[in-house]
Every structure is written in structure tokens, then in C-alpha cells.
Amino acid sequence: MYIWALMGRYYLRRLQPADFAAVYELNKHCFVEGEAYTESYFAYLYADNDYHYIVLDENNNVAGYLVTVYSDDDECSDEFNAGHDIGCDPNCEKTNHKRVLAVASIGVNTKDRNRGLARTLLETLISDVNNTSEMITYLVLQVRVSNATAIRLYEKVGFVKSIGKLVGYYSHPTEDGYLMYYSTENQN
Ligand SMILES: CC(C)(COP(=O)(O)OP(=O)(O)OC[C@H]1O[C@@H](n2cnc3c(N)ncnc32)[C@H](O)[C@@H]1OP(=O)(O)O)[C@@H](O)C(=O)NCCC(=O)NCCS
């Protein structure tokens, strides 16, 4: 098992299928009902690409996770391009298309928060994406406008808010969101 980083009593590694159930439980803990993913959606995300990570504590419990999904197809839709000038190909051509990888979900167990685990998960993703031969030009994510902790964290690791808000993007309760993005260009 390849371990990327040691953080005191925590360690970080890639997500594996055997982790789906634990990640599903932590996801339910972190998000309100209706916003949490199903186990089968985690399986779908796992099959989509390699950029998924978990943090384990010293007892092998999942303390945090980050999962991603390629979003070229749907995020290059009118919704994504309207008012969100991140340089995505407006014609959505499939050839020479710049790939966009979305942070589909990130969560840390309440008792393990404020120790830099989410920051480490995001920095590991950014490092991997900056070092891959794949043409991933942007990392994107959506966040509730009220989620100040997450927004501050994303800004600290280099994400910026896109223009405007995603009006009524969230339910449970209904709320606007920000689209935030990280450009891998000019990083090397
Ligand atoms: C958002 C979330 C993932 C952050 O996880 P986390 O592991 O607590 O995040 P970090 O510890 O990396 O950073 C959070 C804060 O801890 C601080 N921190 C980091 N390392 C620290 C340390 N060693 N000691 C004390 N504080 C520390 C950070 O500076 C940051 O503080 P700030 O908000 O005042 O800037 C977590 O709160 C969560 O799971 N929330 C519910 C799900 C959610 O909202 N996900 C995001 C949806 S878009």
C-alpha cells in the first residue's frame, strides 16, 4: 500500500474499493440528507479517474476523504460557461479539449477537523495534477456561500471564486453556491 504523507497519527493513501462503505458513512456524517452520495456513486467516481484519497487515523478509521470526477462534458455546458470565464473551450470541442477535474466531495470527521487534514488532501490532489502528463487545466468545485471554513481553505490552497454565484444551486436548504477554480497553468 503506497502512503503519501504522514501527519502525526494520520496517514494518507489512495481510495480503494474496500473503503467505499466507510467513505459513504463519513460522507453521510459530513453532509445533510439529500446532499450525501450513495455508495454506488462512490463506485462510479472511483472508476472515473485516479485522483481519490483518504486519510486514516491510527486505528485505520477513515478520518477524511476527497473524491473527484472529470467534468468536461457537463461542466462545459451553458451553465458552466455563462458568467464563469475560466477559459474553458466555449465550443466544447472534444479534440484538444482542456480537461477539467472537479472535486466532487471532500469531508473530514468532526473530531479530526482543524488539524490540516482537508488542506493536505487538497494539496496532494494539486501536486498530483500538476505532475501528471494528463492535460488537466483546471480543478473546479462548488461550495455553499455560507461555508466560510471551506471557502477559506480553498482560497489558501490557491482556488479562486469565479464570477457571480450559482443561484439556487443547493437544496436542503436552498442556497446559492460559488464555483471556485484552480488553474494548473503557470504552476511549473
Ligand atoms: C470543510 C472541511 C472539509 C475542512 O476540513 P479540516 O480538515 O477541518 O480543514 P483544515 O484543518 O485543513 O482547515 C480548516 C481550519 O483548520 C485550521 N488548521 C489547519 N491546521 C491546523 C492545526 N494544525 N491546528 C489548528 N488549526 C489548524 C486551518 O487554518 C483552517 O482554519 P480557518 O478556517 O480559520 O482558516 C470540514 O470542515 C468538513 O468536512 N466539513 C463538512 C463537509 C464540507 O463542508 N465539505 C466542503 C463542501 S464544499
The ligand as a Tripos MOL2 file, in Angstrom:
@<TRIPOS>MOLECULE
LIG
   48    50     1     0     0
SMALL
NO_CHARGES

@<TRIPOS>ATOM
      1 C1        -14.5270   21.8230    5.2270 C.3       1 LIG1
      2 C2        -13.7800   20.6540    5.8810 C.3       1 LIG1
      3 C3        -13.5210   19.5790    4.8290 C.3       1 LIG1
      4 C4        -12.4400   21.2050    6.4250 C.3       1 LIG1
      5 O1        -11.7150   20.0800    6.9780 O.3       1 LIG1
      6 P1        -10.4970   20.2830    8.0140 P.3       1 LIG1
      7 O2         -9.6550   19.0730    7.9590 O.co2     1 LIG1
      8 O3        -11.0330   20.7140    9.3230 O.co2     1 LIG1
      9 O4         -9.7370   21.5050    7.3230 O.3       1 LIG1
     10 P2         -8.2710   22.0300    7.7340 P.3       1 LIG1
     11 O5         -7.9370   21.5720    9.1160 O.co2     1 LIG1
     12 O6         -7.3230   21.7130    6.6480 O.co2     1 LIG1
     13 O7         -8.5170   23.6010    7.7330 O.3       1 LIG1
     14 C5         -9.6200   24.1230    8.4820 C.3       1 LIG1
     15 C6         -9.1260   25.1070    9.5100 C.3       1 LIG1
     16 O8         -8.2150   24.4920   10.4140 O.3       1 LIG1
     17 C7         -7.0590   25.3190   10.5010 C.3       1 LIG1
     18 N1         -5.9230   24.4510   10.7800 N.ar      1 LIG1
     19 C8         -5.1970   23.7380    9.9040 C.ar      1 LIG1
     20 N2         -4.2170   23.0730   10.5360 N.ar      1 LIG1
     21 C9         -4.3550   23.3510   11.8510 C.ar      1 LIG1
     22 C10        -3.6690   22.9530   13.0110 C.ar      1 LIG1
     23 N3         -2.6030   22.1150   12.9620 N.pl3     1 LIG1
     24 N4         -4.0930   23.4240   14.2070 N.ar      1 LIG1
     25 C11        -5.1590   24.2430   14.2680 C.ar      1 LIG1
     26 N5         -5.8720   24.6560   13.1960 N.ar      1 LIG1
     27 C12        -5.4580   24.2260   12.0070 C.ar      1 LIG1
     28 C13        -6.9870   25.9390    9.1530 C.3       1 LIG1
     29 O9         -6.1620   27.1060    9.1540 O.3       1 LIG1
     30 C14        -8.3930   26.2710    8.9400 C.3       1 LIG1
     31 O10        -8.7390   27.3750    9.7610 O.3       1 LIG1
     32 P3         -9.5110   28.6200    9.1790 P.3       1 LIG1
     33 O11       -10.8380   28.0820    8.6680 O.co2     1 LIG1
     34 O12        -9.6550   29.5150   10.3450 O.co2     1 LIG1
     35 O13        -8.6410   29.1350    8.0800 O.co2     1 LIG1
     36 C15       -14.5790   20.0780    7.0800 C.3       1 LIG1
     37 O14       -14.9620   21.1520    7.9360 O.3       1 LIG1
     38 C16       -15.8160   19.3050    6.6680 C.2       1 LIG1
     39 O15       -15.7520   18.1070    6.4220 O.2       1 LIG1
     40 N6        -16.9670   19.9890    6.6070 N.am      1 LIG1
     41 C17       -18.2360   19.3250    6.2150 C.3       1 LIG1
     42 C18       -18.2270   18.9710    4.7490 C.3       1 LIG1
     43 C19       -17.9580   20.1910    3.8860 C.2       1 LIG1
     44 O16       -18.4100   21.2970    4.1580 O.2       1 LIG1
     45 N7        -17.1840   19.9520    2.8080 N.am      1 LIG1
     46 C20       -16.8850   21.0000    1.8360 C.3       1 LIG1
     47 C21       -18.0440   21.1340    0.9050 C.3       1 LIG1
     48 S1        -17.6640   22.2150   -0.4450 S.3       1 LIG1
@<TRIPOS>BOND
     1     1     2 1
     2     2     3 1
     3     2     4 1
     4     2    36 1
     5     4     5 1
     6     5     6 1
     7     6     7 2
     8     6     8 1
     9     6     9 1
    10     9    10 1
    11    10    11 2
    12    10    12 1
    13    10    13 1
    14    13    14 1
    15    14    15 1
    16    15    16 1
    17    15    30 1
    18    16    17 1
    19    17    18 1
    20    17    28 1
    21    18    19 ar
    22    18    27 ar
    23    19    20 ar
    24    20    21 ar
    25    21    22 ar
    26    21    27 ar
    27    22    23 1
    28    22    24 ar
    29    24    25 ar
    30    25    26 ar
    31    26    27 ar
    32    28    29 1
    33    28    30 1
    34    30    31 1
    35    31    32 1
    36    32    33 2
    37    32    34 1
    38    32    35 1
    39    36    37 1
    40    36    38 1
    41    38    39 2
    42    38    40 1
    43    40    41 1
    44    41    42 1
    45    42    43 1
    46    43    44 2
    47    43    45 1
    48    45    46 1
    49    46    47 1
    50    47    48 1
@<TRIPOS>SUBSTRUCTURE
     1 LIG1         1 GROUP 0 **** ****
